[in-house]
Amino acid sequence: MFKIIRAALVFLLLLSFSKTHAQQNKKLPYTQKGLFYFYWGYNWSAYTDSDIHFEGSDHNFTLYNVQAKDRPSKFKFDTYFNPLNFSAPQFNARFGYFIKDNWEVSVGMDHMKYVAQQYQTVNINGYFERDGDTNTFSDADQIDLTYSFLQYEHTDGLNYINVGLRRFFNIINKDKIDLNLIAGAETGIILPRSDVTLLKKERSDRYHLSGYGINLTGAVNITFFNKYFLQTELKGGYVNMPKVLTSYEGDTASQNFFFAQSNILFGGYFPLFTRK
C-alpha cells in the first residue's frame, strides 16, 4: 500500500514540474479566464492500515493496523446510468472556474467507500463491556473482527468535499483534439454516513462532520472540439477523522490514514456569462 502512495506522489511531483517541457504559454479556448467546466466520473481507492480508537460509556479501546479496502459497485447499466442511483457507485463530481488562463479553482465531491475487512485478527488495547462482563485487553492481546463484535464501514460513504487549485499544461494542440496535463492540490471536509455496528448497538447512520482531508492530484486530459473531455486522475492524500459517530448513544471513533485514488471522468467546458 505504501508503494502505491509513494508511486502516486512521485507521479504528481513530476507533473508539477512538467511546465519546463509543456507549452506553458499556450492559450487554449477552453481554459481561458472566465470559463467553467463540470465533470462526473468514478473512482477506485486504496487505504493504508490505520489504528481506530473507540470510546463510549461502556467501552474505551484501540484496534491497531486495521486493514480496509474500497467497495466499487459491480457494473450494471441501471447502477451507473440511472440518475436515481447516482450515489450508489464510488463517484467524483467537480465544478471549476478559470480565474486566469490555464489556472482554475474548483469545488468537488469524492464519494469513496471505506470497508474495514471482516475476519481479520488485530491487536487491541483497552476494555469493553458485553453481556454484563468487562473485557480488558493489553497491547499484546488480539481479537477477531466479526459481525458479532464490530462492523466498521464508511459506505454511504467516505464523502470528501473539497476545494482546489489546478494548473493546465497543454502538450498537444490540434484542431479537434488536445492532450493536456493537470497538476493541483485540494483540501476539504470529510462528511461520512458511517455504517458502524459495535457490540450490537443501534448504528448512528447519520451524515456528520468527522474530519478533514488533503491531497495532491495529477491528471491526463483529452479534449475534443474544444468542448468535451475525457480525463484520468491519480490522487494521493491524507484523511484525519477525529470524530466518527458509531451509535445513537453518542459513541465515537477516531482514525487517520493515507489514501490513493484513480479516476475516470467525463465532462465539458462552458461559459456562464456573456464574455466581452
N, C-alpha and C positions, 0 to 999 in steps of 0.2 A: 504494500500500500504506500509506504513512504517513497518507494521508487517511482510510483505513479505521480505522486505530488512533486517530487524533485524534477522529473522529466517535464511535467506541466509548467513549472515555474521557469525552468531553463528555456523552454519554448517561448514563454511570454516575454522573458527578458530579451531574447533575440529579436522578437517582434518590435519591442520598444526601441531598439537601436537600428531598426531597418530603414530609417529615413536617409541614412547615408547611401543607400542603394536604391530607394524608391524615388519616384518622380514627385518629390515633396511639394513642388510649386505648381503642380498640375491643377487647374481649376476645372472641376467636374460640374456638370449642370445639376446634378442631384445632391451634391454636398456643399452647395453654396449657402452662405449666411441667409437665414430666414426660412429655409425649407424644413420639413418634418419627415419622419418616417415611422412606420409601425411594423413590428414583426410578431409572428407566432410560430412556435415550434415545440420540440420535445427534447427531453434530456435523459441521460443515463449518468448515474452518480456513484461515487465510491467514498468511503469514510475510513478514517483511522480508528483504531481501537480507542476507547475512552473509559475513564473512571466515572461512574454515576453515583452520586450521593443522594440518598432518600431520607426524608425527615418528616415526621408526623407525631401525633400524640402517643402512638403505641409502637413507634419504630424510629431508629436512627442508625443507619448503616451505609456502607460504601461497597459497591461492586467494582472490581478492578479489571481493566483491559477487556471491556465488553466488546464483542465483535458485532458489527452491524453491516447491513447492505441495503441497497435500494429495492424497489418493487415496481419495475416498469410493467404496465398493462400489456397483456397479450394482444397482438394485432388483430383487431376486428373492425370492420367498417363502421359499425354502429358506435363503437367506443371512441374512435379517433375522428370521425367526421360528423357525428350527430351533435349539433350545438347544445342539446340538453345534457350531454355527457362531457362537456368541455373540461371539467375539473377531475375527471377520472384518471386520465394518464398523467405522467410526470411532464409538465409543460413549462414553457417560458413565454412570457409576453413582455413587449417593450415598446415604449413611445419616446421618440427622441426629437430634438430640435437643434439645428446647426447654428451655434452662436457666432461663428465665423467660418470662413471657408475651411472645410475639412475637419473642423472641430465641432463636436456635438455633446450636449448634456442630455441625459435621458433618465427616465424612471421605469422600473420594471419589476416583475414578479417572477421568481423562480420557484415553481411548485415542485419541490423534491419530496421524496419519501424515504424515511429512515426506519429500519426494522432491526431491532436487536434480535439476534438469532436464538431460536429456541434450542434447548438440549445441549447448550454449551456449558462447560464447567468453568467457573471463575472464582477467584479469591474474594472473600468477604470479611469485613471488619465492622463490628457494631452489634446491634441487637434488634429483634422484633418480637412482638407478642402474637401468638397464634394458638387458638383453641385453649385459651386460658393459661398457656405456658409462655415463659420468656426464654427465647433462644438467644444466647450470647456467643459471639464469634471473635476470634483474634485474626491477625493478618495472615496466619498460616492456614486458616480454615478455608474450605471450599464449599460451593453449593452449586447444584444443577439448576439452570434456568428452565423451568417448566411452566406450563399454563396455570397449574395449581398454585404456583408461587408468584410469578411475575410475567406479564406480557407488556412489553415496552416498545411502542411504535409512535412515530410521527407520520401517519399515513394519510392525513387529510388536511394538511400534510406538513412537511418541513418548509413552511412558506417564508421565503426570503424576499422582502420588499425593499428595494434598494434604489439609490440614485448613483449616477456615474458620469464620468468624463471619458470620452473616447476620441481617438485621432485616426483619420483615414489616410492611407498611403496608397496611391494608385501605382500599379505595376504594369498593367497592360490596358491601353485605351484604344478601343476600336469603335466603329460606328454603331454596332448593335450589341456588343458585349464587352464588358470591362472586368478586369481582375484587380481586386483591392485587398490590402491587408489592413487590419484594425487592431489597435492596442489601446487598453484602457484599464480603469480601476473603478470598483463600486464599493459602496458600504450602505448598510441599512439595518432594519429591524427583522427579528425572527418572530413570526406570528403563527405558531403552530396550532393545530387542533389535534391534540395527542390522544392516542388510543392506549391508555395505560390501565392495566388491572393488577393491583398489588394486594396480596393476601385476601383475594376475593371481595375487595371493597368495590362499591359502585364507582365506575370511572367518571372523570370530570367531563370529557367530551365537549369542551368549550374552546373557542378561539381565545387566545390570550397572548399578551406580550411577554415573551420569555427571555429575550436577549438581543444580541446583535451579531452581524457578520461583516466580513471584509474580504475582498477578493481582487485578483488580477484577471484580466480577460485578454485573450488573443483570438483573432478570427480571420477566416478567409472568406471573402465576399465576391460573388459573381453577380454582376448587374446586367440586366437585359433591357435594351431600348431606353436606357436612362430612367426607367420607371419601376422595374421589379427586380427583386434579388433573391438569390439562394445563398445562405450563409451557414458555415460551420464554425462553432465556437469551442474553445477549450478554456475552462476556468479552474483556477486553484485558489483556495481560500480557507478562512478560519471562522468557526462559529463558536460563540460562547453563550450558553443559556443558563443563567444563574437561578431561574425560577420557572420550572415546568410544573403545571398543575397535574397532579396524579389522582386526585379524588375530589368528590364534592365536600369532603370534610376539611379541605384546606391543606391537605398533604402536598408536599412539593418534592421535586428532584432538581439536581443541577448537574451539568456536564459541559465539556468543551471538546472540540475535535477539529481536525482539518478535513477538507473535502476536495475532491476533484470532480469536474463535471464536463461532459461532452454533449454538444447540442447540434441539432439540425433544425434550421429555421427558414421561413419563407416570409417575405414582406414587400413593401412598396414605399416609394417616396411621393410626397405630395405637398403642395402649398396650402396653408390655411387662410392666408390673407393675399390680397392683390399686391403684387410686387411692383415697385416703382422702377 
